[in-house]
Amino acid sequence: MKDFRDSAQAMHNQLIAWRRDFHQHPEIAFQEVRTAGIVAETLVQLGLEVQSGVGQTGVVAILEGHHDGPTVLVRCDMDALPIEEENEVPYRSQTARTMHACGHDGHTAIALGVAHMLHQQRAALRGRVKFVFQPAEEIAAGAQAMLQAGVLENPRPDVSLGLHLWNLMPVGKIGLAAGPLMAGSAIFTVELEGRGGHAAAPHQTADPVVAAAHLITALQTLASRNVSPLETAVISVTQVMAGDAHNVIPSRATLKGTIRFFKPEVRELIGQRFEQVVQGVAGGLGCAAQVNIKDLTIPVVNDAAVVERLRQGFTTFAPEHEYLSADIQTMGGEDMAFFLEQVPGVFFFVGSSNAERDLHYAHHHPRFDFDERALVIGAALLASAVSDYVLPA
Ligand code: NI
């Protein structure tokens, strides 16, 4: 592994300039036209082979080495969120109700920085680096769009790497763990159909509101009484809709919510039991039910061998950081999972909060912002990680 800390430090101003420019001009899922344009232009100027419009607004760029060797995929996401920014900073979002509130502006800047730093080393490069700038992570659609567009073909990567700036950890801490890191997620809708009527004559109705109430409670038993206590699962009912009047029992009720899990077999089990519980409870109370579960992401699972390789390199070349492997799992989702499913690799967290400077709001908060020192740290570590595969030590 090569030490890129000095090169990254030399790019400090450029990294911040890119990040602040993207921050001022945020674009939501599949609308990252300006961002993708700047990314493509920057990489073309660098001399990389660039392909735009991959999976709608995605960009793929290949840095080809002078010697044969493996292909390393570097993935970052580019999209913002439909949030009105509440930060009063010079680089505040200039677009109403749109904000980089997850740090993807920083990810895009870091990946551009990594491309620059590795480009400087291209004479020694053995193999190639495939940079993937992905759209629409926030709606869990961009990774699959790029995969369907063939992002893993010609050449097929041997390892995939990515990072997330992480405000749940202070700057200087790095989260690097093998196995499941972020949860898989699905959303559900339950439509209950009963028989409405006068609220004063409930015996003449089949009340979908009462059925919904029983269901909300019964669904809690999927996690507590079906999934093993040693496994992890979340089932949250987040929307309850029924009725229009004080004195009318409605005919219909709708429940919506989310399911989170770390293992496919847990997702499978929840899916089966979900249907059985809904049909049993609703049927027992005289209502018909329709269940729709839509999968969004699979769990982000890091390859143990790649994690160990990076840990050894990172702790040797950047011992000043604190590397955490425990208590960094999150039930949040990330569609990097789809790249890691196809090509083993690592997604790691780069601590980015700084409470003293009030840079500690959670991701997706209207006051989210991060300590920009994390840009240099992230770029150095990501370039070093790539170098371990394609550059002589
Ligand atoms: Ni994010």
Residues whose N, C-alpha, C, O or C-beta is under 5 A from the ligand:
A	BS01	NI	C102
